Amino acid sequence: QVQLVESGGGLVQPGGSLRLSCAASGFAFDNYHIGWFRQAPGKEREGVSCISSSWNTYYRDSVKGRFTISRDNAKNTVYLQMNSLKPEDTAVYYCAAVWGHATRCVVSSSLYEYWGQGTQVTISS
């Protein structure tokens, strides 16, 4: 059974940090690209970052220099380290997986096969 389980969300003040985790099971994790997406209330889901099966990474412009994605294939886990958080980062964050047939990953949600249930991130003073 395929599972993606996000954790690490919470409430932090602007300027703070959080580390999200995405624990995967039930598929050949090493061969999959993993993406992080987010959806704020009243807004469409947007791609935040992804890491390919060959460790290439992508970040949307608004998080470059603040977020870092990494993966630990031994633990079947992907991390999203989020620093210098802003109120506009508030959203439900989802991780998703897609077979890594391409060298690089993209954060087009329609391509992703498996999804987690999401974790809430709230940035507020």
N, C-alpha and C positions, 0 to 999 in steps of 0.2 A: 504494500500500500504506500503510495507516494504521499509524503508529508513535508511541508515547509512550515516551520514554526518560528515566528518572529518574537523577539523579546528585547527588553532594554529601554522601551519608551518610558515617558514620564513627563513631569512638569518641572521645567527649569527656567531660570531667569534669563533675560537677554544677555548674551555674552557667554553663557554657560556651555557645557558640553554634555553629550550623551554618546554612548556606543550601542548601536543596535546590533543584534545577532540574528542570523537566519540559520537555523539548524535543519538540515535536510536528511531525508531517509527514503528508501524505497526505489531509488534509481541510481544510475552510474554517475554520481556527483562530479567526478573528475572530468567527465566529458561534456559537461553542461556549462553554458554561460548563465550567470546569475545577475539579475537586475534588481534594483531598488526603485520603487515607484511611490508616489505619495498623492493623496487626495485631500484637499482642504474642503471644508463645508461650502457647498454651493459652487464648487469649481470642478473642472474635469481632472481626471487622474493624469499625472505627468511623470515622465521618467526622470529620475534623479541621477542615477549612476549605474554602471554595470562593470562586471569583471568577466573576461572571457575564460574559456577553459585553458587558454595559453597565457593567461595573466595580463592580457591587455586590458586597459581600463578606459572608461569614458565618464565624464561629468558634465552635467548641464552647467551653463555659464554661471548661473546664480549661486552655485555651490563650490565652484572651483576655488581652491586655496583654503577652503573651510572644511570640506568633507574628504575623507579618505576611505576607499573601499579596499578590502583585502579578503583573502580566502585561506582557509586551513583545510586542505584536502584530507588530512589525517583525521580531522574531526567532522568532516562534511558540513562545515560551517563557513558562512560569509559574514563579514563584519562591515559596518558602516560607522566610522568614527566621525562624529559631527561636532565641530568646534565653532566658536564665535556665533552661536545660534541667534537667530533673529525671530521676531514675532511672525514674520511671513513664512518661516519654516514650519509653523504649526500645521499639522495634518496627520492623517492616518498613514503610516508607512507600511508598504507591502514589499515582500521579496517574491521573486518569481524566477522560474528556471526554463531554459530552452536548450535543446540539443545544440551543441557547439560545432555545427558543420562549417561555420565561417571562422576565419582567424580572429576577427574583431567582433565585439558585441555592439548591439544598438539597443536603445531603450524605446523600442516600439512595442507597446503593450500587446498588440494583436498577435505578435510573433510568439509570445511566451505561453508555454504549455501548462505549467504548474504554478499555482499561487498559494501563498499563505493567507492567514486570516487577518493579518495586520496588527500593528501596535500604535497606540496613540502617542504622539509627540506634541506637547503644548509648551510654547515659549511665551511666558508672561511674567510681568513683575507684580 
